[in-house]
Amino acid sequence: MPDPKFEIQMLHDRVMIKIVEDGGERRSSSGIVIPATAQVAKRLVWGEVCGTGQHVRSVKPGDRVLFAPDDQYEVEVQGATYLVMRERDLHAVATAGPDHGTGLYL
């Protein structure tokens, strides 16, 4: 008998995030190539919100968020790895058409 499929519903203020892969290497503003193996202290990363709990107010599925990937809970669903964290652990939200913000765009 095949395994049944279950719908995942996040609880309370929890957010499920899929990390956006950036290809490893990156360039500095002056054009210097920084290899993927270079260690950068406490680097924040971007991810895409895949699910939210009923008490989450600032983000919705599809938003890109900035967060610290250290010390977060990982879960694997159908071969893909996601992070589960509290909404308060997010540092920034990037949406398609913000009403207000910094004026910076990705």
URNOR-V106789 format. One record per backbone hydrogen bond with DSSP energy under -0.5 kcal/mol. NH is the residue of the N-H (numbers start at 0). CO is the residue of the C=O. Records with the same first field share a line. If there is no record, write none. Layout:
NH: CO / CO
This chain:
8: 6
13: 10
14: 84
15: 50
16: 14 / 82
17: 47
18: 16
19: 45
20: 18
24: 22
25: 33
27: 31
30: 27
33: 25
34: 32
37: 34
42: 39
44: 66
46: 64
47: 17
48: 62
49: 15
50: 15
52: 13
54: 11
55: 52
61: 48
62: 59
63: 93
64: 46
65: 91
66: 44
67: 88
68: 66
71: 68
72: 83
74: 81
76: 74 / 79
79: 76
81: 74
82: 16
83: 72
84: 14
86: 12
88: 85
89: 86
90: 65
91: 65
93: 63
94: 92
97: 94
